[in-house]
Amino acid sequence: MESRRQFFKLAGTGILAAGFSSVYVSSCVAPSIEESIDAFSIGMAGYTFREFSVEESIEMMNRVGITDVSLKDFHLPLDSNQEQINVVLDKFKAAGINVYTLGVIYMKTEEAVSQAFEYAKMAGVKMIVGAPNYELLPYIEKKIKEYDFKLAIHNHGPDNPLYPNATDIWNHVKDLDPRIGICIDIGHTTRDGEDPSVDIEKYSERIFDMHIKDVDKATKEGKTCEIGRGIIDIPKVVATLRKIKYSGKCSLEYEKDMKDPLAGIAESIGYFKGVVACK
């Protein structure tokens, strides 16, 4: 009877649906009600839904049970006025989805920085995921103090010389206002030849947000794939998040099959939830 209860507990967390091996499932101990709940939670990075409308994106999020999103500007244009912003946000709110941040927002001028901060203020969020040009960081710091926001700078791996990795971000922000930090993309980190778990722990005080994914190679040529099918040690990532007491979002950014992503999104979230369930 106990093994039957265990089966249904694991099925409920998504482990079995995600295709875990029977060996892995048998070694996993589902958390009891008495166990503490992790401070971090799973969200979605809006870039995942690049090919879809707001309504279609909401439908997919509802189908996989995710209630937090980092909204991208193709769903909420940067030049939107308050009324336009409210229309979009109200759609997410009505569906039970919280827009917890905006981005990634690229900022190449002081005017773009000012626009991004005012845009975030109108949207009612307190954090921007961004990638400002290096020379704009002093102006960013000024805006951070003015608006009392956080800025989480996103690393983009070996493809982009602007913030290729968490170390580069850290070196540029470590002496700036502590509200300027990192949105670590574990896929791009791996493609840049680094271990995301090492960087998460090393820069833990400035990790404000995370984009989770998996990749098939630890090189520039690495492609994203369903979480659990690639080379990233997801259990190690989760263990590290617990070690540093991370309290932000782990937002899935699914970049494979972007015109038909739902199956891959569901598998990735199921796998990640399954790992989280294995205390």
Secondary structure, DSSP 4 states (H G I P E B T S, - for coil): -HHHHHHHHHHHHTTTTTT--HHHHHH--PPPTTSPPPS-EEEEEGGGGTTS-HHHHHHHHHHHT--EEEE-TTTS-TT--HHHHHHHHHHHHHTT-EEEEEEEEEE-SHHHHHHHHHHHHHHT-SEEEEEE-GGGHHHHHHHHHHHT-EEEEEP-GGG-SSS-SHHHHHHHHTTS-TTEEEEEEHHHHHHTT--HHHHHHHTGGGEEEEEE-EES-SSTT--EE-TTSSS--HHHHHHHHHHHT--SEEEE---SSTTS-HHHHHHHHHHHHHHHH--
